[in-house]
Amino acid sequence: MRRRDFIKTGLLGAALGTAAASVPPHNFDKFDFGSGPDVRDRLNQGPFPADLYPSWNVLMALTPSEEPVPNYGMGLITYLCDEVGPPKKDGERLETSLENLVKIPLGGKLYLRVNWKDVQTRPGRLDLCEHWKTSFALAKQYGKRIGFRIMISNPDIPGSALPDFVREKVPMVKLGEWLKREREEPRCDDPHFQSSFTELMDLLAAEYDGHPDVEYVDTCMYGFWGEGHTWPLEKNPYPDFDTAEKTFAQMFHRQNERWKKTPLVTNTQPDFSKVGNAELVDRTIRSHNWLRTDTIFIENEQIEALSNRPPWTGASIEVGMSDGAPNNLHLDEGIPYTDNVVHHAQDAGATYFSLWNWHHILADRINHYYAQYPHALDGLARAIGYRLRPSWIWTYNDQGANGLILGLVNDGIAGVPGVLRISLMDADGKLLSTGCLDAGYPLPGRVRQAQLPLPRGVKWQGLRAKAEIEVKGQRHPVRWACKQTLNADGSLTLRPTAGLNISDETGGVGA
């Protein structure tokens, strides 16, 4: 977005010199955001001293997968529609252009950004635009979930993002001229706006909260594109900061109330426009929702929030990519700008990353870049989010009481954006043992051990270990990210690993 030239304008210092928010910027590392989502059926996670767990032996040792894993709460996201609309290609039907995007193998998830008037034109009902309906039909056909945002302001289109029945009754405030056009924003604190917005959330949540094809919903925030700002204009429509912050805190509360099953994803935009963004980010984390950003190289405040967020908090990173044409590769010592972006998204611990030609969405453009420079994107696809495996599986027997201890490892770049549940089942699917890790665990690069007791007399061979992620009370299946063979549902059938329980010094040689 044009806001990405922000750091060059010299306005940053002026922005920082204005009044501070109720929740000021702060370091996120070790900040107390609470203990995270509730953990039901918490498993014993150690320690497991040998004198209390005798007769233990390692049964299996699993190695990391080298392939992307299609789990909930993570992935590369193909954008189907942004501020200027869906893909447009001369001589090609919209349905074909959308399907070509959906079919891109690299993108495991999909995303839509539409105006309020694209989903509602009259009170009391949704009026969904054609590209919305087509996108959801394709998502179902190809088994790819959708994230979406409804914009209440969009400076990239003529007119207003609002439906007429809202626009005509809500005060609009002129903020100044930008790009040769007068810009105005609605007074969202107006009672008619608030009642209409509440109805919109009610209608959308009734249709899509917990919908099997919906991954997440972006939090609707103040200003341009609903991102929490009206940069470069240096004022907002509200009489004072308290009114602005109270308005958007109330709107966040209403969204969080309506979206009981599906995560909200709130932009970490610094509070340039003084509307209470820090308060929204704080409430987002405390309500166990997720974060996002629309940049990776400016506004280091956002990098702090994303990189040091609590481990149970997902993070979507959105940056436009090159279409592969020589004039927009922006090579630096042979490295394309987009590859640089990809590596920095990985540095920030992304759970999602955008496959998106900003304002020029088309499958041909994504494919053209990827055909020339596949390595960085492939590497991110194999690292993004959480990638879980039971690296060690031990057995123990104590006076007839037996069970397993799993040493769980996360080979990804982010914590689990929720609570991980582990279950042991027999070959017929009968549940034998289940429970959850602490929220966000296992962390990347660390081992989290967990005890799963078994009924007396049950042998471990042939049991199945299954993982699920619990987010907002909903369970989603998790496919283990290990190289060993898995079942169709992503679970692991337990069997001895060859060479274990032999002295390490022998290298597995001998009996």
N, C-alpha and C positions, 0 to 999 in steps of 0.2 A: 504494500500500500504506500501511498505517497508519504504517509506519516513516517515511513522508514528513512526519510531524509532528515528526520527530526534533529538528530545529533549534530547535523551540520549547520543548523539555523541559528544557534546561539541562544535559543529560547529556554534551554534546559535550566540554566541558572535562574531565570525569572520564575519558572514554574516552581522550583524548590524554595524560592523566597516567599511564597504565599503561605497562608495559614495551614497548620498541620491538621491531619485527620484525627478522629477519635482514637482509631487504632493506628499509630504512626508506623512507618516502615521500621522493620527490625530484622535481625538475623533469625533465620528459621532453625538453624542448627541448635538443638537442645531446648528450643522454645516449647513451653508446655501447652500443647494442643489437646491434652487429655489422653486417655489410654486407647482411643480408637474404637472401632465397632465392637459391639458385644460379641464375646466368644462363648458359644454354647458348647457343652460337652468338651471342655478343655482337656486335652491330653496331657499326661505327665511328660514334661519336656526336660527332665533330668534335674540333678545329675544321676547317673546310673553306676554307682560304685560296684566293683566286682564282688565284694563280700555280700552285697544285697541282691545281686542278680547273678547267681552262680550258673555254671554250665553253659555260659554263653559262647556262641560261635558265630562267625560271619558266614552267612549263607549265600548272599548275592553281592556282587559289586558291579554297578552299572556305569556306563560311560556316556558322555554327552552326545546328543544328536547334532548333526551338522545341517539339519533342514529347518525351515520355518515351522512353527507350531501354531495352529489356527485357534487359539484359545480366546475366551471372552476377556475383555479388559486390556487388549493389546493388539498391535498390528499396524501395518501400513494401510493408509486410507485413501482410496481413489475419490477425488472430488467430482461430483456430478453437476453441481450448480453453485455459483458464487454470486457476488453482488450484482454482476451484470447479466446473470441468467445462465441457462443451461448451454451445452455445446451447440455450436452452429457451424455447419459445413455445407458449402454450396452443393446442391444436387443430392444431399443426403437427408433422409427423414430423421426427425428428432429421435424417434424410437431406436433407430439404427445407431445413431451417434451415442445415445446413452448406453445401449447394449454393448457397443464396442469398448466403452469405458469399464463397464461392469465386468467384462470378460478378461480384463488385464490380470494375469495370474499373480503379479507382484502385490496387488492390492487385495488384502483379505477382508477389508471393511469398506464401506461407502459413506459419503457425506453430502448433505444438502444444506445450502444456506439460502433462505427465501424471505421475501417481504411478508409482513402481516397480511397485506391485501391479497397475497398469493394463496392463502389458506382460508381466508374468511372475507366475505364481501357484504354480509348482512348479519344482524344480531341473531343469536340463538342457534347457529349451525355452522359447521365447517363447509367451505366451498373450495375444495382442493384443486390446484392448477394441474394441468395435464402432465407436466414433467415430474411433479410430486407423485402422482398416481402411477405413472410409468416406472419411476425409480423404485417404488415399493414393490411393484409387480416383478421387476427384474431381480430385486434383492431376494425375494422369495424363490424365484426360479433358480438362481445361482447359489443360494445358501449363504449370502453375505449380509451381515447386519448393517444397519444405517445409523449414523449419528446426524443430528440436524440442529439448526438454529433458526428461530423466527426473529427477523429484524424489525424494530420499531422506527429505525432511521437508516436511510441509505443514500448517501450523497452521490452515488454513482449512477443514479437513474433520474430521469426527469420526474418532477412531481414528488409525491410523498410515498413512503413505504406503508403508510397507514391506510386502512379501508376508509371510504368516504364517510361512513356512519360514525367513525371516530374522529377523523380529520375535521369534519364540519362543526363539531361541537366542543372541541378541545382548544384552548388558547395556544397559539403558536407564537414563539418568540424569535425574532430575527437576531442572529448572533454576529453577522458580518458577512463579507464577501470572501469566497474562496474559489479559485479557479473560474473566475468570471461569472459566478452565480451566487446570488444571495442565499445564505443558509439559515434555516430556521428549525427549531426543535420544539416538540410538544411539551407542555407543562404536565408532566406525568403525575404530579400531585393533584391534578384536577379530578373531582369525584367521577365525572363521566369516563375519563381515561381509566381510572382505577377499576371501576365496575366492569368496563369493557375488557380490560386486561385480565381480570379475574375470570370472566366468562371464557375468554380464549384459553386460558390455562386449564379450566375445567373441561372444555371440549376436547382439547388435545390430550389431556391425561386420560380422559374416559376412553379414548380410542387407542392410545399408544403407551400408556404406562404399563410396563411389564410385557409389552408386545414382543413376540418371539423374534421379530426382525429389527428391533430397535436396540442399538448398543448404548447410546447415551443421548442426552439433550443438553445443548449449550444453554447456560444461564443467560436470560435476556437482561442486558445491562443498559446503562445510559448511553445515548449518543450514537455516533457513526458506527454502523454495522452492529450495534449492540455490544460494543467492545469496552465501554466505560470511559469514553472520551469524545470530545469534539475538536481534537487537534486539527489545524493549527490555530483555531479560534480560541481566544484566551478568556472566554467567559461562558457561563452556562445560563439556562433560563430561570434559575431559581433565585429568590430574594436573598438567601443566605445559605451557608454550608449546612446548618442543622436541618433545614427543610429538604435539601437535596439528599443528604445521607439518610434521613428518616424515610424518604420516599422510596429509595432503592433498597434499603434494608427491608422495608415492608414488602416490596415486590419480590425480593429474594425469599422471604418467609413464605409468601403465597406460592411461589414456584416449588419450594421444598415441601410444602404441605401437599401439593397436588401430585408431585412425582415421588410417590412412596416406594416404588420398586425399581425405577430407572435412575441412574446417577445423573446429577446436574454437573456441568463442567464450566467453571467460572474463569474468565480471563484474568490474568495477573497484571493487567495494565496499571502502571503507576498512576496515581490520582492527579494527573495534570489538570483535569477539569474540575477538581474539588467536588466530587459527588459521593464520596464514601467508599471508594473501591477497596481500601484496606479492610474496612469492616466486612464487606462482602466476602473477601478472600478468607478472612478469619472464620466467618460463619460457615463458609463452604467446607473447610477442613473439619471444623467441630461437628458438623452434621454428616460427616463421612461421605461427602461428595468429592469431586475431582477438580483439577486445575488444567488450564491451557494457556498457551501464549501464541501470538501471531508474529513473533520475531525470534531471532536467535543471536543477533550481533549487537543490537542496541538495548538500552535500558537494562543495565546490569542488575537492577533490583529484581527483575523477573527471573534472571538466572539464579539468584540467591534463593528465591522462593521455590523454584522448581527443583533445584539440585539438593536442597536441604529440607524438602517437604517430609512429613511423616511417611513411613514406608507403606502405609495402607492407602495412600492417596495417589490415584492415577494422574498422569500428565500427558496432555496432547500438545504436540509442537507442530505449528502450521507455518510453513514458509513456501513461497512459490518456487518452482523449479524451472530450469532451462528447458527449451524445446529442442535443444541440440543444434540449433542454427549457429554458425560461427560467430555471428555478431552478438549472441547473448550467452556464450559460454563463459566469458570473463575469466580467461585462463590466467593463472599466476604460477609461474614455474611449472607449467604443464598441468596444474590442478584446476579443474573447473570449479566455479563458484558453488554450484549445486553440491558437488562432492564435499566441499568445505562445510557447507550447511549440514549435510548428513552427518558428518563426523562430530560436529558440535551438538547436534540433537542427541547423539549417542552419549556425549560427555555429560549432558544434563539429565540423563536417565529417563529418556522418553518411554512412555508406554504406547503412544501413537505418533505417527508421522505422516504428513500430507504428501500425496502424489497429486500435484496441482499446478497447472499452468495458469497463473494469476490472470484473470479476466480474458483468458484465451483457452478455455478448457476444450481439450480434444484428445482422444486416444492416440491419434497419430503423433501428436507432439510429445506425449509421455514416452511412447514407444521409440521415437526417434532419438531421444536423449539416452534412454536405457540401452538401446542397441550399441551406442558408442561408448558408454561409460557405465557398465553394469556392476562393477565391483563394490563401490561404496554402498549402493542401494541393496545389493545382495547381502553384504556384510551386516547392514542394519536389520534387514529382514531376519537374519539368523541370530540377532542379539537383542532385539527390541523387547521391552517388557520383561516379564518373568518367564523363566525356562526351568522347569522343575524336574528333578529325578530323585528317586531314593538311591543315593550313591552307595550307601552301606545298608545292608539288612542283616541284623543279628537276631539270633534266637536265644531264649533263656528258659530255664526250667528250675523252679524253686519249690520242692516238696509237692510236685504234681501240678503246680500252677505254672502254666507256660504262656509264651507270647512272643512278640517280635518287637525289636527296637529298630526304628528306621532313622538313618542319618540322611536327612533331606538337604539337598543342595540346589541353589538357584544359579544357573549359568547365564541368566539374563543381566540386564542393566538396571532393573527396577525391582522394588519390592512387590509383593502380591497386593493388588489394589482392592483389598477386602480381607476375608478370612479364609484360610485354606482348610478344608475338611478332608480327612483321609479315612477310607473305609476298607475293611477286609471282608471278602465274600467267598463262599465256596463256589465250586464249579457251576452249581445250579442258580447262583445269584442270591443265596441266602446270606443276609447280613450277619456277620459274626462279631465285628468290633468296629467302632467308629468314634471319631472325635476331631477336634480342631486345634490348630496351632494358634499362637498369639497373632493378633492382627498384623498383617504386613509380612510375616515370616513364611519361609526362610528368606533372609536377606541375601543380596548378591555377594558371592565370594565367601560365604560362611556356611557352616553346617548347623542345622537345627535338628536335634534328636527328639524322637517322640515314641512313647511306649503304647503298644496296642496289644492288650491281653487277649488271649484266646480261651474259649471254653475247654474244660478238661477233656483230654482224649483227642482233641482235634489236632491233626498234623498240618504243618505249614505247607508241605509240597502241594502244588496245584491250586493253592488259594489265589485269589485275584486282589491286587491292590489298586484301588480306584481313588482319584483325586477330584475334588470339586472346589470351586471358589464361591463363597457366599458374599453377595453384595446387596445391601438393602433388603435382607431377608430372602433373596432369591438365590437359588443354587444353579450354577452353570458348570457343565462338565469340563474337566481339564485333561488334556492329553499330555502324558509324560513326555518330556523332551530328552529321551534317552535313545541310544543307538540300537539297543536290544529290541527284539520283536514285541509288538504290542497287539492287543486285541482290537477289534473294530471300534469299540467304544473308547479307546485310548487307555484302558486299564492294562495292568501288567500281570501276567501269570507267573507265580513264583516257582523257581526251579534253582537247583544248585549251580553256581558258577564254577566252571572247571578251574582247578589249580588253587582254590582257596584252602585255608587252614593247613597250608604247608609252610614251613619256615620261610620268611621273607628272604632269608639269605640264600636259599636254594634257587630263587627265581622261578619257583613252580616246578622244579625238576625233582623227581623222586616221589615217594609215597608217604 
